[in-house]
Amino acid sequence: MQIIKPISIVAALAIGVAACGGNQLKADAVATYAQIVEASYADSITTAETLNTALADLVASPSAAALETAQTAWLDSREPYLQTEVYRFYDGPIDNPEDGPEGLLNAWPLDEDYIDYVVGEPMTGVVNDPTSTIDAASLEALNGVGGESNVATGYHAIEFLLWGQDLSDTGPGARPYTDYVTDGTGTAANQDRRGTYLTVVGDLMLEHLGMVHAAWTDGADYRTEFESDADAAFEKILTGMIVLAGFETGGERLQASLDAGDQEEEHSCFSDNTHRDMVQDVQGILNVWTGTYTSIDGTTIEGTGIYDVVNDHDADMASRLDAQIRTSLDLANAIQAPYDQEIVPGAEGNARVSALVESLRATEDILFEVFDSFGLSVTIPE
């Protein structure tokens, strides 16, 4: 673990005196943050409900149109959820070590053959193992068994079941809808088990999102406690921002995939949606920074942001960080689809990915300055 130590006691005391006038700003920023968290998880549930309906329709009446509808619903469901990833990394409701469901919702990378058939292995995975029970408890229990990439539930399990392996250089996976046809004319084996698997993981995703959303509703115990200590909450909020920007998005997702030059390392490899993963992760950071959020129904939250707190403390630092986050968002939007072609060794896209990594690392550096300036400490995962 890399531990960033608080600054000296003398400097910390000086900051404490100067910060007295900013205490209300900090409390207001924490309250706005809680509103944004609740709203973005509510949007995640709404889009997941639409997805779950589409999954049930696909299984009940398989067709090319039903599969396309389900795929579109999956893509739509990712838009608000990805903006919530900035609420991770401080043992909050999404990823606390006791019962946080993040690993059941968004774990990756995923070994396809843990779930279903792959090229050359037509009878592999839980779907094709008649001794494996397919229900909520069993799939939750199987998630992560034998290795982190043995992912059984969540967004990426659904993604694989909708698209299949991505074997194309120009597009996503091409799983046929006939993989769900059970009248004897379908493709692949165990179509009924595959359909059951798909609907079970859809239901589980809604359940897990509901758990997290409930903790952030107005009056819920976690939210009440979170808002009651603005200093502790402020540190947690900044922790989510810094770890997502540098370690997770810049490192684990972008730099690792660029170094490997392999589509198996990209975040949403089956659907070729990785470019949107990057955009919405950075958008989530910007939401928290500015204290704004635009819901899927067009309504907006506009309140006190972390920017306001930092700007009151050090205007130059706030200005530099604001510009760097916005630059990162612009560079994320510049990534071209499909992402797997951006990371092919020697491809033009390498420069675009590298530029985004460098910008996110620069964002991380300024956030370290913020931590030091406020006398805070942060632990960065290795």
C-alpha angles and dihedrals in degrees: 000000000000109000119198106206123221115256122259122303092244093052091044091053091050090051091048092056092046092046097058091092089051097056093096091047089053092050090048091049091051091050091050090048091054090051091051092047092052093046095048093048089048088054089048089055093047093052091042089054090055089048093049091053090050091050091052091048092050092051094044095047112013116204139141089256093050091050092050091049091052092048092051090048090052091052090048092049091057094059098073096029094057089055088060095061090089087070090069134089100055100078094258125152093291098054111011110143094240104058110338108145099208092111089053093048109041110007117150160213094048127205101221096205090061087071110025147345123312132187109298093011108072097167104044130115137040091294091062098039109092091194091062116090114223109211136111097270094046095049092046089051092049094052108112096356110150095006144359092259092058090096114173104169144033139048097324094048088054090045091055092046090053101042106019122206116344103235096158130095092206106038147014130281118303107215108168120234086233088077083080098044109111103182095093096268097084129112126245120016132279096030091165092054090047090053092048091050092051095051093044093054089046091055091046092052091055091048093051094046089050091054092055095042092051091058090057100046117116109276095017114138096244095048092045092052092043093054093043093070108045094178094054091042092050090055091049093049092052090047091057091050097048098044094046093047101047113015102031109031100022095039117021096035108027108025094039093051092045091050091049095043087206129124089219086073096055120104101237100022100156097055098031088234096130094111089062091048089061095046096049095044089057091042088057090054090050091049091057093042095052099033092237135121132175113209125217088255091056098254116133138213113212115177143124112321135198084256090066092053094048093042091054088052101040119358095191093053091048092050093050093048093046091053093046095051091049091048089052091052091051091050091048089054089051092062108108128223132275091046092197088070091051090061099045105124110267095009122139089244091067089078092051092050092045091050091054092048091051092048093050090048088051088050088052091050093054091046088055086055089053091051092050093045093053093044094246133140131216134191116220116202116239 
